[in-house]
Amino acid sequence: MITVTNIRKSFGNLQVLKNLNFEISKGGIVAILGPNGSGKTTFLKILLGMVIPDGGHIFYQQKDIAGSHAYRKHIGYLPQIARFPDNLKVREILAMITDIRNEPASPEPLIELFGMEKFMEKKLGDLSGGTRQKVNIVLTFMFDSPVIILDEPTAGLDPVSLIRLKELINKEKSKGKLILITSHIMSLVEELADEVVFLLEGNIYFKGTVTDLKSKTDSVDLEHAIARILEP
Ligand SMILES: Nc1ncnc2c1ncn2[C@@H]1O[C@H](COP(=O)(O)OP(=O)(O)OP(=O)(O)O)[C@@H](O)[C@H]1O
């Protein structure tokens, strides 16, 4: 599905990604993990074509994504910080993004799932942080994208919304989609992820299942496994 070969990226003197190589052969939930500043968002943005790597290639369905606008149609993206004009109403932003993507969108079931009906005529700037995040979730999942990238998707969500989001992610997975997720909430990753890619000092420190990572580090849970890697 996705092959990453020799991906490198520096910002000035800071070498963020040194030489990434890995393959994701089928759909499922893959967590991209690593300490703050390890390059998770940078990697996801390279995958989206929003950041150009200094070297290397990414292939989606055997085709190099470099310069391919058609490929981006296959991706749903929930950014870590979504920026939209505060004066737009929720209904207007949904219409605007649908218009820009020029693809069929089904926001209604998501609006209902997250109880967003009462916010449709409200301006984004008047919403709470968690409610804004729900708008972003609707925007990400309303297109039928085979690849979904979620950068810290749980930010600000209350427990009920978190449960809904987890159900939604699992539902999309059951359709054979690839969901790439970053999160610092290890219990969430442990619950959802089929596979973990752990970035450390610009390279992949580990790629495999949560169970393998726990046994490699002789840890009871993922949180302790990560702590053991970072504080040996
Ligand atoms: N456009 C940019 N210009 C300069 N430096 C950047 C830029 N984007 C990212 N960086 C730097 O690259 C490093 C990796 O950032 P990135 O956001 O990819 O990390 P991350 O693993 O997602 O971190 P976090 O867990 O804190 O979200 C950081 O040191 C960051 O300051």
The ligand as an ORCA input file, in Angstrom:
! r2SCAN-3c Opt
* xyz 0 1
  N       8.838     24.126      9.039
  C       9.760     23.909      9.964
  N      10.837     24.716     10.070
  C      11.796     24.495     11.003
  N      11.772     23.464     11.868
  C      10.727     22.624     11.809
  C       9.666     22.802     10.864
  N       8.776     21.805     11.038
  C       9.243     21.052     12.050
  N      10.412     21.537     12.513
  C      11.225     20.950     13.578
  O      11.409     19.586     13.294
  C      11.368     18.800     14.479
  C      10.320     17.721     14.334
  O       9.040     18.323     14.392
  P       7.710     17.477     14.277
  O       6.569     18.439     14.443
  O       7.750     16.647     13.050
  O       7.833     16.531     15.563
  P       6.775     15.580     16.241
  O       7.439     14.250     16.422
  O       5.487     15.595     15.487
  O       6.614     16.289     17.671
  P       5.409     16.365     18.745
  O       5.342     15.019     19.426
  O       5.893     17.417     19.692
  O       4.153     16.758     18.029
  C      11.123     19.785     15.635
  O      12.352     20.086     16.228
  C      10.521     21.000     14.938
  O      10.817     22.180     15.645
*
